């Protein structure tokens, strides 16, 4: 056999992968529903999945229907809706079995053996024998009788088609439970391998701790709200959290309080969020129920960043099947002045339309479409630069390095521009020009006007090179906005 050429020339196949989408603008809903385990984030891909988990009569399903529907004529619909537990009262630990859907009573009657688990730190064993039971509820009662010494209740949940063992205790938040073991554990689907789920005892949810745990579990979401209406204190806690997240997430603060429509009132929640605390990243919504909050979250998840001119403002979006909450001009004026978004009915002559107003978000970005756009842009810029850093090359502190950094961001910037997030021909104020020129050291307003953006990568100073620190980098881009009001002079020329 001849000497392989690979002794001198070896080809190592590889793939230069296309960068993926760095973030999905999915919605997150917090619920006190005990079917959800504490501390987890559960994603759903359709309303049917939500109905199967929470039940077809649940508020969660009603919210999911509006969310996944998306606004009328949307070119993209939401991919996922996330749910997480927010305890409005202390909850006890529970172990829920895997699903028994499709299992017959005859099959259930054949289950027997030993089930061992730890409840509140004490080991408990039960001899299971379902011979003779006539229903799943009767089987749950038999299992509870066998576990009496462990101080627990057992029910069969017909929504989840599962047995639920709940630990008892004077302080529910202090209760604990483990997965099952023993010969009956797998037949009863009480192990992690058979689909069982555990939720430990937990106190009333604390907003910072809850949101930190959610972030640790998943960051594939942008906006969040609650299934049930919360107190003003909780609204402010959620708003404070969103305000402190560097414009990465937004909170939909929905209220049914009639105070929102009282002109000059200072006790409503939007006044507390905007005027008293100056919180950013909050979308105040006046609503008749939480379905409106789900619609707001659905709007963000519908934004199609792949589609040219896929940008659409939140104002004027219509949702089929959503009844208007505001039907008078006086309520419109009061709510707009107070900083609320709402779904209204508009009519003039024979034209009757339902749609959202006013499309605002608190803070400097002012408009929800602009805020959602910057989440996508900044996440994808971060992802593109990380791809550059992992590309098995050095990035020198010179013009070559500057060019590599600029090139790594180019595709993201151009995609954002095609989407409508960057506009050419936008006129800047003299103050804006001066602020930019002071950083760059020259007048770049003509470039901003012509291209819509300017990427500045500063001097590669020796001190930066010595510590391998970041040079000064700033991307200025012109948003362009969206016309939302027209006053037209209609003049007959005789």
N, C-alpha and C positions, 0 to 999 in steps of 0.2 A: 504493500500500500504506500503511495507517495506521501511526502511530508505535507500535512495540512497547511494551506495558505494562512489559516488563522494563527499560525505561529508568529506571523509578521503583520497581518492585516485582519483584524477581527471586527465584525459588524455587530453592534449591540442594538437590536430593534427597540424603538421607543415611540411614545405618542406624545405629541404636543397638544394637550387637551384644550378645548375651548372653555373659557371661563363660564361658569354657570351663573344662575341668578343668586345673588348673595343674600337676599331676604325676600320673604313672602309677606305681603301686607294683610295677613289673615287677621280675623277678629278673635278676641278672647272674651268669654263671658264668665263671670263669677256667680256661683249659685250656692245656696245653702242646702240644696237637695242632698239628703243623706245617702243616696245611691252612689255618689262620687266618693272615692277615698280621699282622706285629708292629705294634702301635700303633693298631690300629683296633678298632671295636666293630661287630659284625655282628648285626643283629636277625633273629629268626625268629618266624613267626606260627603255626606248627603243628609237631607232632612229625614229620610227613612232610617238611617243609622241612628240619628238622635231619638226618633220615635221608638226604635227597638230598645234603646238603652233606658230612656226616661219614661216612656209611655206616650201614646198618641194624644192624651189629654193634658200633657204637662206643659208648663210655661216654656220650658226649654225647647220643646218641639215647635211651639208657636213662634218663638224667636228664630229658630233655625229656618223655618219656611220663608220668612221675609229675607233673612240673610242670604241664603243660597239662591233665592230668586234673582237677586240683583236688580238694579234699576232698569227701567224700560229701554230696550234697544241697546243694552250693554253688549260690547263685542267680546267680553270675557266674563265669566261668572266665578264666584269664589271657589277655591280649591278645598279649603278646610275651615272648620269652625272649632275652636278649642274651648273646652270647659275646665274650670278648676273650682275647688271647694272653697267657699268663704263662710265660715261658721258664724251664724247670727246668735247661736247659743252653744254652750259646751256640748260636746258629743262623745259618746262612749266608743270604745274599740269594738270592731267587728271583723269577722272572717266570713267572706262570701264564697261559696263554692263555685266551681265552673258550671256552665250551663247544662241543665238537664232537658233542654228542648229536644223533643223527638223521643225521649225515653218513656216507655209505657209503664203503667202500674205493675204489670206482670214482671217486667225487668227490674223495677225498683224492689219488688218483694224478695228478690233473690239476693239482695245486698245484706251482708253480715260480716262481722269481724270486730276488731278492736280499733277505736279511734282515740288517739292520745294527742293532747295539745296543752299548752300552758296558758292559763287565764289569770291575769293579775299576778303573775309571777309564781303561780302554783300549778304543778302538774296535775292534769285530770285525765282519766281514762274512762271510756264508755264502751260497753259491749253493745254493739249494734246488731239488731235483728229485725228486719222489716217484714218478715214473713207474716202475712195477715193484714197489713195496713191496706186501707182502701183508697187512700189519696196521698198526695204529696204533703198536704197540710197535716195529715195524721202521722206521716213519717217524721215531720218536724217536731210534733208533740212527743213522739216516742224518743227522738234523739234528745230533746230537752230533758225528759224524765231521766234518761241515762246519764246526763251531765249535771244533775241537780247539785252535786257536791261542788261543782266548779263555779256555781253562781252565775248562770248565763241563761239567756232566753234564745229560743230557736224558732224561726219562722221560715216559711217557704215563700219567697218573693215571686209573684206571678209575672211581674214585668221582666225581671232578669232570668226567670226560670231557674232559680238557684236557692239553696239553703243559706240562711244568714244566722250565724251564731254571734250574739251580742253580749259582751261582758257587762255584768252588773257591778255597781259600786256607788258609794255615797257621793263620790266626786267623779263624774263621767270622764272628765279630762285626764284623770290619773289612771284609767283602766288600760290594760294591755292584753294582747292576744298573739298567738303564733299560728303558723300553718300547722296542719295536722300531720300525724305520722301513724304508723301501725297498719295492720292488714286492711282496715276499712278506709284508710285515708284516700287512697287513689280511687277506689270504686265510688266513694262519696264526693270525689273531685275537690278535696280539701287541701291539695298541694299546689305549689306554684306551677308545677309541670302540667297540671290538669286544668289550669285556668282560674284557680282560686285567687282572690284579691283580699288584701289586708288593709284595714284602716285603723290606726291607733287612736286612743282617746286624745282629744284636743280641746283646748279652751276656746272661748270666743276669739275669732280671728283678729289678729293685729295686722293692720294694713302693711307697714313696712316689712314685717317678717313674711307675710303671705306673698307679697309681690317679689321679694328676694328669692323665695323658694320657687316661685313660678319661673322667674328668669333663669334660675339654675337648671330647671327641668326643660325649658324650651324658650327660644328667642325667635321662633318663626311666627311672629305676630307683630302687629303695629298698634292697633287700637284696642281698648278694653272697656268694658262696662259691666253692669250687674243685671241679673235676671229680674230681681226684685228691687223696688225702690228702697234706697237707703236713707239714713238720717243725714242732716246737714253736716254733722260732725264727721261722719264717714265720707261724705262727698269731699270735704276739705282735706281729709287724710289722703284719699286717692289723688286729689288734685295736687297736693304737695309732693306726693311721690312722682307723678308724671312730670311736674315742674323740675324735679331734680335729676331727670334722666337724659339730659343733654339733647333734647329734641328727638329722641329715638322712639318714644311711644306717646300716644295721646289717650286721654280719658274722656269718655262720653258721659257727662253728668246730666242724667235725665230726671226731671221733676214733674209732678202733676199739680204742684201747688198753684192755686189761683193768684197768689201774691205776685207771680211773675208778670201778670197782666195789669197790675196796678201801677199806673204811671207815678214815678217818684218814690216808690216803695224801696226801702233799703234793707229789708229783712230777707229777701229771697236769695237763693243760693248763688245765682250769677253775680249779684252785687258783692257777695262775700268773696267769691273767687277772683273777680276782676278788680274791683275797686279797693276792697279792704286788704287782700293778700297779694294782688298782682301776680297770680299764678299763670304761667304759660302752659301750652300743650293741653288745653281743656276745651272740649266742645260742649257748651251748655245747650241743653235741648229741653224745650217745653213740650210735653207729650201726655197723651192719655194713658199710655202703658209702655212697657219695656220693648215692645215690638219696634218702636221708633228708634231706640238705641241700636237694635240689631240692624236696622236699615242703614244707619250711619256707618256702622262697621262694615256692612256689606258693600257700601259705596267704595270704601278704600280698597277692599279685596277685589273689586271689579276693575280697578285701574289697569289698563293694558299697556305696559311699558314696552312691549315688543312691537305694537302697532304704530305706524307713523300717524301722527296727530291723534294719538290715543288719549290725550289729556282731555278731561271733561271736568268743569267745576261742579261742586256739590249743589250749588243753587240751580234750580230748574229741573232737577232730576225727579222723575215720576216713578212711583212704585205701584204696580197693579195690586188691587185688593187692599190698599192702605187708605183708610178714611182720613179726611182732613181734620186737624185739631183746631185750626184757626180759620174763621170764616168772616171776620169783620175787619174793616180798615183801622178801627181804633185799637183792636187787639194787636194787629200787625204793627202799628206804630209803637205801642208800648213794649212789645217783645223785642223789636229791632233795637230800640233805644236801650233796653236792658241788657242786650248782648246775647239773646237766645237764638237758636235755630229752631225751626218748626216746620211742620207739613201743613200747607194751607190750601184753601180753595179760592181761586181768583175768577172773576167774571166781569165782563164788559160787553155790552151789546149781546150777541149770540155766542160769544166765545167763552167757554167755561173750561178751566184747567186746574188740575191739582199738581202741586210740586213743592219741593223743599226751598226754604229760604233760611238764612241768607248766605250759608256756606262758610261761616266764620269759625276761627279757632283763636283762643286767647294767645297773647304774646306777639312777638315781632312779625311772625309770618302772616298773621291776620286771616289767611284763607286756607281752608282745609286741603284743597288740591295742591297748593304750594307746599304745605307742610308734609303731605304724603310723598310728594315728589322728592323733597330733600332727604327723606328717610331712604328711599330707593337709591338716590344718587350717592349719598355718602357711604352706604353699606357696600355698594358695588365698587366705588373708588377704593375703599379699604381692601376689598377682595382682590382687585386688580393689582394693587401694590404688593400685597402678600404674594401673589403669583410671581411677580417680578423678583421678590426676595428669594423665592424658592426655585428660581430658574437656573441654578448651578452656574452663576457667573458673578463677577464682582461688579459693583456699581461705583466707579471712582468719583472722587470729589473734583470733578472738572466738567467741561462742556459735554463730554461723552456721557457722564453719569446723569447730567441734567436732561439730556436727550432721552436716555433710557427711562427715566422717571416720567417724563412728559408722554412718551410713547405708550407706557403702561396704562395711562389714564385715558388715552385718546378714544378708544372704542366705547368706553362707558359714557364719556362726554358727548360723543356723536350720537349714541343711541338716545340719550336723554334729550338731546336737541331735536332729534327726529320725532320723539314722543310729544314735544311741545313744551318741555320744561325750560328751554333756552330759546330766546327770540332775538333775531337781528333787528336793527333799526329802532332800538329803544333809546329814547332821549334821556340822558342823565342830567341831574341838577348840577350846578356848579359845586355845591358842597360835596356831592358824591364823587365828582371828578377829582376834587382836591384831596379827599381822603385816600383815594386809590393812588393818585400820583405821589403822595407823600410816602407811601410804602414802596412803590416801584422805582421812584426816582426820575420818572419821565411821564409825559402825557400819553396814556394808552387808550384814551376815550374813543379815538377813531377806530381802533381795533375792536373795542367792545361794541361799538355801533355797527361795524361791518360784519362781525362774526357772532356776536352775542355773548362771548366769553373771553376771558384772558387768564391764562395759567401762568402764575409768577413763581419761579424757583430762584431763590436769592443766591447771594455770593457763597461760594464754597470755601468758607474761612478755615485757616489752619487749625484754629481751636476746635472747630467742629470735626475736622478730619482726625485730630488726635483722640477724640473721645467717641468717634463714629456716631455723632449725634445728627439730628435732622437739620438740614438747611431750612431757611424760611420758605414755606410753600403756601400759596393762597390761590384758590380758584374763585374768580369773580364771574358771575354769570347773570344775565339779564332775564328775569322771569317773564316779563311781558304781560302778565296778568290775563284777565278775561273781562270783556265788557259785560256788565250785568244790569245796566240801566241806560235807557235812551230817552232823551227829551227832544222831540221832533217838532220843528216849526212847519206847519202845513199851510202854505200861502197860495191862494189863487191869484194868478196874474190875469187881469182883465184886459 
